Amino acid sequence: MLLKFLILLVQEWGFSDMDTVFSHEGKKVYVAGHSGLAGSALVRRLAGEKCTLLTASHSELDLTNQEAVSQWFISNSPDVVYLAAATAGGIHANYERPGEFIYNNLAIQNNVVHASYIHGVKKLCFLGSSCIYPRLAPQPMTEKSLLTGSLDKHNVWYAVAKIAGLMLVDGYSKQYGCDFISVMPANLYGPGDKYTEKNSHVVAALIKRFHEAKLSNDASVSIWGTGNAMREFLHCDDMADACVYLMENYTSPDIVNIGTGLDLSIKDLAYLIKDVVGFEGNVVFDTSKPDGMPRKVVDVSKLQSIGWQSKISLRAGIASTYEEYLRL
Ligand SMILES: NC(=O)c1ccc[n+]([C@@H]2O[C@H](COP(=O)([O-])OP(=O)(O)OC[C@H]3O[C@@H](n4cnc5c(N)ncnc54)[C@H](OP(=O)(O)O)[C@@H]3O)[C@@H](O)[C@H]2O)c1
């Protein structure tokens, strides 16, 4: 019965090797984009492995420069690569810099994935994003929704680049036998997030707004939309743990979602952050502003079937993120 179930899983998701266990021990592990939200979480997580971490700052190595990337791989010969470098940002940044979003991301992933193949990297993890799924994908979004409909027009440049990235991983795995994987994390939050007006994600933006309102004794904080939109938030340390787990236990270019599988309304999120920050005023919802998609949550049944589940509760994660914000 169990054997039949495993065979069905292989057929369903195309696992090429269910019992492969990859070890980081003794390997040189390069985290590209180590100073970012995702990359810094990967560095924290990998510090617990018996491996040698390799990093290079953006100013030391511009990953859009193919020659420089090739030279860096020759000089450093990484065994394992986590590709968490990207031109990333919200809708505003996408709209202001669409050319950069598509060019930089295509160039970074082309250069790093190709160099990894040429220089014999044993395993690579490409970080995609849940924004690769069609705008009207059924919720929760399964991996099978990929390329089944139109993308959200607000970040189409970024999403198309990311889809090209996971296809690059797929193509190099199929044609050259590379052991490369692609993961699709949900919205991230946590230490290392940006708190600038234009670039911040929703959790970081709300932490900053409620904190500043608390300091200035404001009567209320206004939030865009009705507050009814449902969203999922994944702590970046959970994401990093899932990436390391998948690198060690999953061998297939077929994409895997990483998330909690749990969503909540923006209203509930706002009240949670208000409570953690200790703001005592009111929350006002500006219903003249758009809500965006009514619901956005990834299906995590594939990830759970491989054996990983998120561990950090949203309240605990937001509390520790706020503590980190206070130390900035
Ligand atoms: N944040 C999320 O909610 C989220 C959700 C799902 C997936 N992801 C994925 O996670 C990855 C990283 O996102 P993030 O949120 O961690 O972004 P981030 O905080 O902006 O970090 C991006 C990192 O990439 C580096 N970088 C950018 N361009 C570079 C270049 N040309 N050469 C060298 N380094 C470069 C940045 O260095 P500098 O800062 O020095 O430029 C930074 O270390 C992306 O692939 C994204 O799709 C993120």
The ligand as an SDF file (V2000), in Angstrom:
LIG
                    3D

 48 52  0  0  0  0  0  0  0  0999 V2000
   10.8870   39.0910    0.0180 N   0  0  0  0  0  0  0  0  0  0  0  0
    9.8780   38.3020   -0.3020 C   0  0  0  0  0  0  0  0  0  0  0  0
    8.7270   38.4480    0.1660 O   0  0  0  0  0  0  0  0  0  0  0  0
   10.1280   37.1440   -1.2300 C   0  0  0  0  0  0  0  0  0  0  0  0
    9.0820   36.2470   -1.4220 C   0  0  0  0  0  0  0  0  0  0  0  0
    9.2800   35.1850   -2.2920 C   0  0  0  0  0  0  0  0  0  0  0  0
   10.4930   35.0330   -2.9310 C   0  0  0  0  0  0  0  0  0  0  0  0
   11.4950   35.8980   -2.7120 N   0  0  0  0  0  0  0  0  0  0  0  0
   12.7340   35.7100   -3.4870 C   0  0  0  0  0  0  0  0  0  0  0  0
   13.8860   35.8220   -2.6980 O   0  0  0  0  0  0  0  0  0  0  0  0
   14.9310   36.3970   -3.4700 C   0  0  0  0  0  0  0  0  0  0  0  0
   15.5420   37.5300   -2.6970 C   0  0  0  0  0  0  0  0  0  0  0  0
   14.5320   38.4430   -2.3100 O   0  0  0  0  0  0  0  0  0  0  0  0
   14.7490   39.4130   -1.0740 P   0  0  0  0  0  0  0  0  0  0  0  0
   13.4120   39.8330   -0.6310 O   0  0  0  0  0  0  0  0  0  0  0  0
   15.7130   38.7940   -0.1140 O   0  0  0  0  0  0  0  0  0  0  0  0
   15.4410   40.6370   -1.7960 O   0  0  0  0  0  0  0  0  0  0  0  0
   16.4170   41.7410   -1.1710 P   0  0  0  0  0  0  0  0  0  0  0  0
   16.2030   41.8450    0.2960 O   0  0  0  0  0  0  0  0  0  0  0  0
   16.2580   42.9410   -2.0170 O   0  0  0  0  0  0  0  0  0  0  0  0
   17.8760   41.1210   -1.4080 O   0  0  0  0  0  0  0  0  0  0  0  0
   18.3990   40.9780   -2.7060 C   0  0  0  0  0  0  0  0  0  0  0  0
   19.8660   40.6320   -2.5820 C   0  0  0  0  0  0  0  0  0  0  0  0
   20.4100   40.5050   -3.9010 O   0  0  0  0  0  0  0  0  0  0  0  0
   21.5620   41.3540   -3.9970 C   0  0  0  0  0  0  0  0  0  0  0  0
   21.7160   41.8210   -5.3690 N   0  0  0  0  0  0  0  0  0  0  0  0
   20.7900   42.4430   -6.1330 C   0  0  0  0  0  0  0  0  0  0  0  0
   21.2870   42.7130   -7.3510 N   0  0  0  0  0  0  0  0  0  0  0  0
   22.5620   42.2190   -7.3580 C   0  0  0  0  0  0  0  0  0  0  0  0
   23.5930   42.1950   -8.3240 C   0  0  0  0  0  0  0  0  0  0  0  0
   23.4260   42.6980   -9.5540 N   0  0  0  0  0  0  0  0  0  0  0  0
   24.7840   41.6250   -7.9880 N   0  0  0  0  0  0  0  0  0  0  0  0
   24.9670   41.1220   -6.7600 C   0  0  0  0  0  0  0  0  0  0  0  0
   24.0350   41.0980   -5.7960 N   0  0  0  0  0  0  0  0  0  0  0  0
   22.8370   41.6480   -6.1050 C   0  0  0  0  0  0  0  0  0  0  0  0
   21.2900   42.4710   -3.0320 C   0  0  0  0  0  0  0  0  0  0  0  0
   22.4770   43.1590   -2.6900 O   0  0  0  0  0  0  0  0  0  0  0  0
   22.4110   44.7760   -2.5450 P   0  0  0  0  0  0  0  0  0  0  0  0
   21.2910   45.0430   -1.5790 O   0  0  0  0  0  0  0  0  0  0  0  0
   23.7520   45.1330   -2.0480 O   0  0  0  0  0  0  0  0  0  0  0  0
   22.0880   45.2840   -3.9120 O   0  0  0  0  0  0  0  0  0  0  0  0
   20.7010   41.6950   -1.8610 C   0  0  0  0  0  0  0  0  0  0  0  0
   21.7240   41.0410   -1.1420 O   0  0  0  0  0  0  0  0  0  0  0  0
   14.3050   36.8590   -4.7910 C   0  0  0  0  0  0  0  0  0  0  0  0
   14.6370   35.9440   -5.7860 O   0  0  0  0  0  0  0  0  0  0  0  0
   12.8330   36.7980   -4.5430 C   0  0  0  0  0  0  0  0  0  0  0  0
   12.1080   36.4140   -5.6820 O   0  0  0  0  0  0  0  0  0  0  0  0
   11.3450   36.9580   -1.8710 C   0  0  0  0  0  0  0  0  0  0  0  0
  1  2  1  0
  2  3  2  0
  2  4  1  0
  4  5  1  0
  4 48  2  0
  5  6  2  0
  6  7  1  0
  7  8  2  0
  8  9  1  0
  8 48  1  0
  9 10  1  0
  9 46  1  0
 10 11  1  0
 11 12  1  0
 11 44  1  0
 12 13  1  0
 13 14  1  0
 14 15  2  0
 14 16  1  0
 14 17  1  0
 17 18  1  0
 18 19  2  0
 18 20  1  0
 18 21  1  0
 21 22  1  0
 22 23  1  0
 23 24  1  0
 23 42  1  0
 24 25  1  0
 25 26  1  0
 25 36  1  0
 26 27  1  0
 26 35  1  0
 27 28  2  0
 28 29  1  0
 29 30  1  0
 29 35  2  0
 30 31  1  0
 30 32  2  0
 32 33  1  0
 33 34  2  0
 34 35  1  0
 36 37  1  0
 36 42  1  0
 37 38  1  0
 38 39  2  0
 38 40  1  0
 38 41  1  0
 42 43  1  0
 44 45  1  0
 44 46  1  0
 46 47  1  0
M  CHG  2   8   1  16  -1
M  END
$$$$
